[in-house]
Amino acid sequence: MMTLFILLQAAALGSLGAALGAGLAVIGAGLGIGLIGSKAMEAIARQPEAGGDIRSNMILAAALVEGVAFFAVVLCLLVLFL
């Protein structure tokens, strides 16, 4: 009986951890992409002639951050449902 209780607690904590991890991944990605966009706009304002290069680097960095966040959310959902 005690073993079943411990297993149920562990499952509940695992679900809570997976949900918190997914939420933190999304919040972190949002903050990261926001900072990337902010700094890119500042850089373009300082050097307008380099706008194309800065913009392409910004898009690449944002895509990498979004990819990592998507991977983290999928991993958390796998932990939650499997």
Phi and psi in degrees as GROMACS dihedral restraints (atoms count N, CA, C in turn):
[ dihedral_restraints ]
;  ai    aj    ak    al  type     phi  dphi    fc
    3     4     5     6     1   -66.3    20    10
    4     5     6     7     1   -36.2    20    10
    6     7     8     9     1   -64.6    20    10
    7     8     9    10     1   -41.1    20    10
    9    10    11    12     1   -62.9    20    10
   10    11    12    13     1   -41.7    20    10
   12    13    14    15     1   -62.0    20    10
   13    14    15    16     1   -42.5    20    10
   15    16    17    18     1   -65.4    20    10
   16    17    18    19     1   -40.6    20    10
   18    19    20    21     1   -65.5    20    10
   19    20    21    22     1   -39.4    20    10
   21    22    23    24     1   -66.4    20    10
   22    23    24    25     1   -38.4    20    10
   24    25    26    27     1   -64.6    20    10
   25    26    27    28     1   -41.8    20    10
   27    28    29    30     1   -64.1    20    10
   28    29    30    31     1   -39.5    20    10
   30    31    32    33     1   -65.8    20    10
   31    32    33    34     1   -40.2    20    10
   33    34    35    36     1   -66.5    20    10
   34    35    36    37     1   -41.0    20    10
   36    37    38    39     1   -67.2    20    10
   37    38    39    40     1   -35.3    20    10
   39    40    41    42     1   -64.6    20    10
   40    41    42    43     1   -40.6    20    10
   42    43    44    45     1   -66.9    20    10
   43    44    45    46     1   -41.5    20    10
   45    46    47    48     1   -64.4    20    10
   46    47    48    49     1   -42.7    20    10
   48    49    50    51     1   -63.7    20    10
   49    50    51    52     1   -39.7    20    10
   51    52    53    54     1   -65.9    20    10
   52    53    54    55     1   -41.4    20    10
   54    55    56    57     1   -66.5    20    10
   55    56    57    58     1   -43.4    20    10
   57    58    59    60     1   -64.6    20    10
   58    59    60    61     1   -39.4    20    10
   60    61    62    63     1   -63.7    20    10
   61    62    63    64     1   -41.1    20    10
   63    64    65    66     1   -65.1    20    10
   64    65    66    67     1   -41.8    20    10
   66    67    68    69     1   -64.1    20    10
   67    68    69    70     1   -43.4    20    10
   69    70    71    72     1   -65.8    20    10
   70    71    72    73     1   -35.7    20    10
   72    73    74    75     1   -64.5    20    10
   73    74    75    76     1   -41.6    20    10
   75    76    77    78     1   -69.0    20    10
   76    77    78    79     1   -42.5    20    10
   78    79    80    81     1   -63.7    20    10
   79    80    81    82     1   -44.2    20    10
   81    82    83    84     1   -62.5    20    10
   82    83    84    85     1   -40.7    20    10
   84    85    86    87     1   -66.3    20    10
   85    86    87    88     1   -40.2    20    10
   87    88    89    90     1   -62.3    20    10
   88    89    90    91     1   -44.4    20    10
   90    91    92    93     1   -64.2    20    10
   91    92    93    94     1   -42.2    20    10
   93    94    95    96     1   -63.3    20    10
   94    95    96    97     1   -45.5    20    10
   96    97    98    99     1   -67.9    20    10
   97    98    99   100     1   -36.3    20    10
   99   100   101   102     1   -62.3    20    10
  100   101   102   103     1   -43.1    20    10
  102   103   104   105     1   -66.4    20    10
  103   104   105   106     1   -38.4    20    10
  105   106   107   108     1   -61.4    20    10
  106   107   108   109     1   -46.8    20    10
  108   109   110   111     1   -63.8    20    10
  109   110   111   112     1   -41.1    20    10
  111   112   113   114     1   -62.1    20    10
  112   113   114   115     1   -48.6    20    10
  114   115   116   117     1   -68.6    20    10
  115   116   117   118     1   -33.1    20    10
  117   118   119   120     1   -67.0    20    10
  118   119   120   121     1   -40.7    20    10
  120   121   122   123     1   -65.0    20    10
  121   122   123   124     1   -38.0    20    10
  123   124   125   126     1   -63.0    20    10
  124   125   126   127     1   -42.4    20    10
  126   127   128   129     1   -66.7    20    10
  127   128   129   130     1   -38.5    20    10
  129   130   131   132     1   -67.6    20    10
  130   131   132   133     1   -36.3    20    10
  132   133   134   135     1   -66.2    20    10
  133   134   135   136     1   -32.4    20    10
  135   136   137   138     1   -77.8    20    10
  136   137   138   139     1   -38.0    20    10
  138   139   140   141     1  -133.3    20    10
  139   140   141   142     1    83.1    20    10
  141   142   143   144     1   -61.6    20    10
  142   143   144   145     1   -28.4    20    10
  144   145   146   147     1   -69.2    20    10
  145   146   147   148     1   -19.1    20    10
  147   148   149   150     1   -98.5    20    10
  148   149   150   151     1    16.6    20    10
  150   151   152   153     1   -59.5    20    10
  151   152   153   154     1   -40.9    20    10
  153   154   155   156     1   -63.8    20    10
  154   155   156   157     1   -44.7    20    10
  156   157   158   159     1   -66.2    20    10
  157   158   159   160     1   -42.5    20    10
  159   160   161   162     1   -64.5    20    10
  160   161   162   163     1   -42.7    20    10
  162   163   164   165     1   -63.2    20    10
  163   164   165   166     1   -42.6    20    10
  165   166   167   168     1   -67.3    20    10
  166   167   168   169     1   -37.8    20    10
  168   169   170   171     1   -67.5    20    10
  169   170   171   172     1   -35.3    20    10
  171   172   173   174     1   -64.0    20    10
  172   173   174   175     1   -44.8    20    10
  174   175   176   177     1   -64.6    20    10
  175   176   177   178     1   -40.8    20    10
  177   178   179   180     1   -63.5    20    10
  178   179   180   181     1   -45.5    20    10
  180   181   182   183     1   -64.9    20    10
  181   182   183   184     1   -41.7    20    10
  183   184   185   186     1   -64.4    20    10
  184   185   186   187     1   -38.1    20    10
  186   187   188   189     1   -65.5    20    10
  187   188   189   190     1   -39.0    20    10
  189   190   191   192     1   -66.3    20    10
  190   191   192   193     1   -41.6    20    10
  192   193   194   195     1   -63.9    20    10
  193   194   195   196     1   -43.6    20    10
  195   196   197   198     1   -65.4    20    10
  196   197   198   199     1   -36.7    20    10
  198   199   200   201     1   -64.7    20    10
  199   200   201   202     1   -42.7    20    10
  201   202   203   204     1   -65.1    20    10
  202   203   204   205     1   -40.4    20    10
  204   205   206   207     1   -65.6    20    10
  205   206   207   208     1   -41.1    20    10
  207   208   209   210     1   -62.8    20    10
  208   209   210   211     1   -42.3    20    10
  210   211   212   213     1   -60.9    20    10
  211   212   213   214     1   -42.5    20    10
  213   214   215   216     1   -65.2    20    10
  214   215   216   217     1   -41.7    20    10
  216   217   218   219     1   -65.7    20    10
  217   218   219   220     1   -42.7    20    10
  219   220   221   222     1   -63.2    20    10
  220   221   222   223     1   -41.4    20    10
  222   223   224   225     1   -62.8    20    10
  223   224   225   226     1   -42.8    20    10
  225   226   227   228     1   -64.3    20    10
  226   227   228   229     1   -38.8    20    10
  228   229   230   231     1   -69.0    20    10
  229   230   231   232     1   -34.3    20    10
  231   232   233   234     1   -64.1    20    10
  232   233   234   235     1   -42.0    20    10
  234   235   236   237     1   -64.4    20    10
  235   236   237   238     1   -38.1    20    10
  237   238   239   240     1   -67.9    20    10
  238   239   240   241     1   -41.4    20    10
  240   241   242   243     1  -102.8    20    10
  241   242   243   244     1    -9.8    20    10
